[in-house]
């Protein structure tokens, strides 16, 4: 008997979207960013990322996708707009339409929905533990608490980044993690780029989300995990 394939479902939305004065421009930019994601990660996308309801968007990934790399890229492109992400692992019940995520149903999306709603409940309750990314693996997963604790700690680091640090980090990422290229593009000394990355805790943050992404890929691919 074959084991159902596990997918990685992502549901995201814009925080306090109705309070944005330039909401139309933000939505237009989000549409552009999602289209770029679909193109860049074409090989690991099961169903394309798309705005589905108001300021909410979703997409479905194959199990070997680096979901955290995708999420971080979207955040960098959308800054200073704040986003939430719910990530769920599991099988799908309905037939998957690569070009249209609407109407898709299955445990992967159910868990992604539960995950993003968990963030909203925490925000409403003003809980001390804050995050903008929540993951809900398959039932019985021993890594659930560990993964979400790691994401909360990463968020604590990232929430202290200044606008200038965000700018340098985004340029550094776009330049292929090259300090020299980022410095040249920004017109500053390489030492300034290095200092910004160190002072922001970027390397610790990136190592944390990279390891979370690695664990999620392993759980998606290895049916024995």
N, C-alpha and C positions, 0 to 999 in steps of 0.2 A: 504493500500500500504506500503510495507516494505521499510525502509530506507537503502540504500547501506552501507555496512560495511566500516568503515574508517581504513586505514592502515597507518603505518609510514614507509616511504621510506627513505633510506639513500644512498647518493652518496658521496664518498670520493676520494681524490687523494693525491699524494705526491707532496709537493711544490718543484719546481725546481729540479725535479727528474733527468733531463739530466745532471745536474751539479755534481751529486753524483759520486765520484770516485769508490765506492763499490755498484753501482746500482744493480748488480745481487744479491748480498748478501741481500740488503735491500728488494728487491722483494721477495726473498725466505723467509725472516723473516716475511714480511707482509702476505704471504700465510699461514705461520704457525699460526700467530696471529689470522687471520680470521677463520681458522679451529678451534682454541680454543674457539672463540666466538660462533661459530655454536654449539659446544658441550656444553658449559657452559649455553647458553641461549636457548637451544633446544626448551623449552616449549613455547617460545614467538616468535619464528622465523617462518614467513610465507614462505619466500624464502631465502635460505642460502646466507651468505655473501661470495663474490667471486671476484677475480680480473677479470675485464671484458674487459678492454681496456688499454693496456700499463701499466701505473701506477695508473689507476683508478679502483675503486672497488664499489660494491653496494650490498644492501641487503634489504629485506622487512620484517617488523616486524608487529606483531599483535598489536592492539591498547593499550593493557595493558602493553606493554614492557617499561622498563625504558631506553629509547634511550640514555639519557645523561650518564648513568652509563656505557653503552656499549662503547660509544665514548671515555669517559675518560679512560676506561681500555685499549682501543686500543692505545691511546696517550701515556700512561705510558709504554706500552710494546715496542712502536716504538721509543721513545725518544733516541737520539736527532733529529731524522728525523721529519721534520715538515709536518703536514697534514692539509687538509681542509675538511670540512664536510658540505654538504647541506642536510637539512632534510625537507621532505614534508609530509603533511597529506592529505588524501583523499581516494577515492575509486579506484578500479582497473577495467579496461575494459577487459583485457585479462585473460584467465585462468591462475591461479598461479601454477607454477611448483616449488615445494619445493626445489628441488636439482639444479635448473638452473634459475638464475635471468635474463639471457639474453632473450630478446624478450618480456619481460613484459612491458605492456603499461597501462597508466591510469594517472589521475590527481595527484596521490601521487608522482609518479616519475617525472612528469612534474614540479611539485612545487619544488622537491628536486633539479632538474637540474637548475631551475631558481635561487634557493637559492645559490648554489655553484658558479654559474656564477656571481652572485651579489658580492661575495667575490673577485673574480678575477678582476672585474671592479674596485672595491675599491682599490685593490693593484696596478693596473696599473695607476690609477689616483692619487696614493699616498695620499689618503684621511686620515685625522687625525683619524677618527673613524676606529679602526682596530678590526678584529675578525678573527677567523679561523672556526667558526661555525655559519651558518646562517639557520634560520628556516622560512619556508613559510607555514603557516597553510592554511586551506580552505578559499575560497573566503568569504569576509565579516566578517572575524574574527577581533574582537576588540583588541585582545591581541598581534597582530603582532609586532607593534612598541615596546611594553613593553618587550616582550620576547627577541627581538634582541638587545635592549638596555641593558638588564640584561646580555646577553651573551658578549656584548662588554666590559662591566664593569668587568666581570669575566676574560676576556682575558687580560685586563689591569693589573690585579693582577698577573695572571699566567705568563705573558711575562717577569716579573722581577725575576722569580725563577732562582737560580743558578743551575749549574749541581749537586752540592752536595744536594741542597734542593730537586731536582727532584729525586735523588737516595733515600733519606730518605722517601719522600712521597710515592714513588713506594713501598718501603719495608713495610711501614706502611699499605698501602692498601692491599698488598699481605698477611700480617700478620693479616688480619681481623680487622683493625683499633685498634690494640693493641700496645701502645707505648712500653710496657715492652718487647713484643715479637720482635718488630722491633729493639729495642736497643740491645737485645741479638743476633739477627741475624747479625747486623752490627758491633757488638763488641764495642759499645759505651754506655755511660750512658743514662738512660732514660731522664734525664734532657736535654740532647743534642737533643734528638728527639723532646721533647716538645718545646724547644726553636726554632728549625727549623720550626716546624709546625706553631707556632705563628708568627714568624718573616716573614715567606713567605706569610702570609695571607691565609693559606690553609683553615682554617675553614670558613672564609667568602666566599672564592671561592667555596668550596664544598657545602655550604648552598645555594649559588646562583644557581649552576647548578642542585642541587637536586630539588629546587623549580621549575625551568624550566621544568625538567623532570616530576614533579608531574602535572603541568599544561597541558603538552602535553598528558599525560596519560588520564587526565580528558576529554580533548577535543576529544580524540580518542574514549573513551568509551561512554561518554554522548552525545548523538546526539542532545541534546537541547542546548549545549554550542555553 
